[in-house]
Amino acid sequence: MSRKSIIILGLALFSLFFGAGNLILPPQMGWRAGPLWWLVCLGFCVSAVLIPMLGILAHSRLQGSMFDFAKKVSPGFSAVYCFLIYAISLALPSPRTASVTHEMAVAPYLGSPPWLTSLVYFALVFFLVMNRSKLGSLIGKYLTPVILLVLVLLIGSILFWPPDVMTARTLSAPFTAGLQEGYQTFDAIGAVVCGGVILVSLRLENPGLDFGQRFRAIALAGLFAGMCLLLLYTGLMYSGAAMTGWVPEEVTRTRLLREVTEYALGARSQALLSLLIGLACFTTAVGVVTGASDYARSRFGDSPRAYTLTALAGCATGVLFGQLPVAYIISVALPALLFIYPLTIVLIGLNAMPARYTPPRLFRAVVAVTLLFSIPDFVESLWPGAIPEGAVSWIPLRSFGLPWLLPAVCVFLAGRFLQRRI
């Protein structure tokens, strides 16, 4: 593939990643951290840039569907994992894009009810999903450049004309706070979903490419998208930190983004912000629904009917849940993320490695330990106080929200050691 084609593919991938959470979360994290925004940004970019890009690398190695991510555990386990991922994606991040679009881009101008916004929004999503063969080029060539242009204008204005000296904040454990807030972008989940979308788009638009050519194209496109995300997250987080003296305490995420945009681009810039939000959210919703539909078609013998029915179900779910407030969707998402995110991160890490390092038995052991040590935080998120603190306080890194990390790494290293000795 030519360099231009890879850049277009990378722009499409970036746009599938960059949605509601990616836009509204970084400014508030920067605002909460103040001068320590860079430390929050570091943690945020680990979970919202590094891990998703490893997910794209894993896709370029596997070149299958999301089913292949957990297949080494067992086909049954993989089927359950895929169902949970797509169910969460269709019920939470996809509707959230419609909710954010309504709150920030529609309601301030038209005052229309949320159900009408969701209905029109997902009707357009369904139209684009059904024009599957043109998806990559359409998003990469036309929609993404507009998103990037508006973001560069916004961030550039703050960088060159910052408001004032940053006000000190009292955010405890800024790195950990950024890491956990990065979960809310759903980008690790987005990597396993949208990576498959990009792979299918690449095959449809360039059927003559062999395995090696596809690997190079997907890996380079992922690197390009990752660099764009890194720069934009850094800029958005700095922009939020720069506004610490300009906005009131306990400002909402959406209100802060409006304040940043108004300062950077002027009082009449809200229409530009509305365009940015609408496009960023829309491309993400298209990616989620397309990914679920592609998966359903692959599991039912390449059936076009399965693709269409899944797209309809995904859009109907978006209309139903897209009427809920953004803050409510974010709060509901936390338990699901605490359960599925550690597993997804570990699956991404294992699949990004060469296959000889992750034989099936070791693969299963690492996944099992990850699930086991993720249970306490998941249970606590549903029923606070259900688990006595003394029963889990001994787990390393639990105070950082990573109780599963060290056990998973230890099991992997022990398995590799035994594999070499045997």
GILIN-V922946 format. One line per field, one symbol per residue. ss: DSSP state (h for helix, s for strand, l for the rest). phi: phi as a letter, one per 20 degrees, with the letter a starting at -180 (. if undefined). A space follows every 10 residues. Layout:
ss=???
phi=???
This chain:
ss=llhhhhhhhh hhhhhhhllh hhhhhhhhhh hhhhhhhhhh hhhhhhhhhh hhhhhhhhhh hhlllhhhhl llllhhhhhh hhhhhhhhhh hhhhhhhhhh hhhhhhhhhh lllhhhhhhh hhhhhhhhhh lhhhhhhhhh hhhhhhhhhh hhhhhhhhhh llllllllll lllhhhhhhh hhhlllhhhh hhhhhhhhhh hhhhhlllll hhhhhhhhhh hhhhhhhhhh hhhhhhhhhh hhllllllll llhhhhhhhh hhhhhllllh hhhhhhhhhh hhhhhhhhhh hhhhhhhhhl lllhhhhhhh hhhhhhhhhh hllllhhhhh hhhhhhhhhh hhhhhhhhhh hhllhhhllh hhhhhhhhhh hhhhhhhhhh hhllllllhh hhlllllhhh llllhhhhhh hhhhhhhhhh hl
phi=.fffffffff fffgfffecg ffeefggfff ffemfegfff ffffffedcf fgffffffff fflcdfgffd fffagfffff ffffffffff ecffffffff gffdddgfdd mffgffgfff gfffgfgfff effdffffff edffgfgfff fffffffffe cffbffefcc eflfffffff ffgffmffff ffefffffff ffffecfefe gfffgfffff fffffffffg ffffffffff ffegedcffl ffffffffff ffffdofeef fffffffgff ffffffffff fffgffffec mlefffffff ffffffffff efeffggfff fffggfffee fgffffffff ffeggfecfg ffgfffffff ffeefgffff fecgnfdggf fcffffmffe mcfeffgfff ffffffffff fe
